[in-house]
Amino acid sequence: MRHAAPDGVYLMSATSFSSVGSKCFVAFKPPFRVVSSGDDVAKRHALRILVADDERDTATTLAIILRDEGHEVQTVLRGDEALEMCRLFRPDVVIADINLPGASGYAIARELRERHRDLAPLIIAISGKWTSPADRLLGEAVGFDHFLLKPCDPNALLPLLEPLRTGTDIRNYKGTP
């Protein structure tokens, strides 16, 4: 038995196989399906996330991880592109490298806070170069909600997004990072 998947690919799942002479017999069972057992998954929703990083590999890797979690993700490689994409895409979360061409991550955070005030997206800094306590304080002063070090650990990033996915006030959440 064949089962049509949403993209038109047919899935086949065999449980047993035998052959008699020139005839072949295959018994099929439906494909395995994961079903949620609780209401928690139903209450979570996908976020619109913008990743701004001039290192294409970093931006792509983060985008893949976030898409795998069910989010809608856009990536840009320049700070000025990030500001324009924020206007067009209207993200719930902006993850921005500090050291970007066109406009720094600090400039992006400051602009988003000035433009949107309390309705600004969650803004997360990532940096491998600007990592001192003074850099973190500056990030907080210009409007970053969180500051993560590169390479960005998904185990540090994903918990920061979870309260926003469930409708909790993210501004009061102080995650493990």
N, C-alpha and C positions, 0 to 999 in steps of 0.2 A: 504494500500500500504506500502511495506517495502522499505527502502532506505539503501543501503549498505554503511557503513562507511569504511574508509581506513583500519582499523584493522580487518575487517570482521564482526563486530558487526552490527546488523540490528537495525535501529532506526525507531520507529513507532510514529506517531503523530496523535491523534484523535481529530476531531473537534466536533463530535456529536455521540451519542450512543442511540440506541432504540432497543426494542425487541418486537416481535410479536409472540405470542405462543412460540414455541420452537426454533424459528429462531432469530438470533441476527444480527443486522445491525450496522456497524460502518463506519462512513465516515472519511476519512483520508485526511490530508493536508501535504505537504512536511515539513520537519523539518526546524526550524528557522535557518537562516544563517546570520552571521554578514558580511557586505560588507563595505569596506572602501569608504569614500566619497571624499577623497583627495589624493594628490600625496605624502604627507609626509610619510605615512606608506611604500610606495613602495621604497622610497629612503633610509630607515633605513635598516640596515643589522644586523644579529646576530653576536655577538662577541664570541670569544673563551676565556673563563674565568677560571682561576685557583684559587681556594679558599684553603688557607693553614691555618688550625687552629687545635690545638691539642684538642680542645673541640668538640667532634663529633657532638653534638647537634647544636652548632653554625655553623659548616661547612655544615651540612645537611640542616639546615634552610635557610642559604644563598643560597645554591645550588638550593633548591626548588624555592625560590623567583626568582632567576636569570633564571632558566629554564622556569618558568612561563612567563617571559618576552621574551622568544624566544632564549635565549643564549645557547651555548654549554658549559657545565660546568664540570670540573673535581675537585675532592677534594683530599687533602692529609692531614695527621695528623702530619707530621714531616717536619722540615725545609730542611733536606737533601733530602727528597723525593720531596719537592717542586722544588729544583734546577734540579733534574733529570727529573721531569715531565715537567718543562719548556723547557728542551732540546727536549723532545719527542713530547709534545703537541703544543708547540709554541703559547702560549696564547697572546691575544691582551691586556688582563688585568690580573694582579696578585693582589689578595686581601690576605694579609698576616698578621697574628697575630704577634705581636712583640716577645712574649715569647713562642718560639717553641722549642721542643727538637730536637737535631740533628744539627740545625743551626737556629739562631735567625732571626726574620723578618728583622732586620738591616743587617745581613749578606746576606740575600737573595737579598735585594734591592741593596746593594753594588756590589754583584757579577753580577747581571743583568745589572746594569749601566756600569760596567767595560767591560763586555762581549759584550754588544750590543750598547753602547753609545747612540746616538740619536734615534736609532731604537729599543730601549728597550720598552717592553710593558708598559702600564700605570700601575703604582705600587701604591696600596692603602694600608696603614697601618690600622689595627684595633687593639685596645687594651683596656682592662679594668683596667690594672694595671699600665702601663707606660703612664701616662696621663699629666704629668707636661709640662710647656712650654719648659723646657730643653729637655725633651724627644721628643717633636715635632720638635725642632730645630735640634736635632741629626738625626731624621728621614728625615728631609729635606736635611741635609748634606750628608747622605749616599745614597739618591736617591729616597725617597718616593715622589710621586706627591701630595698625600693627606693623611690626618691622621684623622680617625674616631674613635669615642669612642664606646665601647661595652656597652650594646647590640647595634649592628649596625642597625640604622634606615634606612629602605629601601627608605624613603623620602629624606634622605641625600645621599645615595649611588647611586640610579638610575639617578639623574640629572648629576652626575659626568661621567656616561657612555654615556649619550645621545650625546654629541658632537662627540665622537668617532664613534658612530653608524651612524651618518650622514656625516662623513668625515671631520668634523671641526677639527682644530688643538687643541687637548685637553690640551696641555702643557700650553696654555695661558688662559685656562678656570679656573676661581676662583669661584667655586660653593658656596652655602650657608654655608657649614660646616666650 
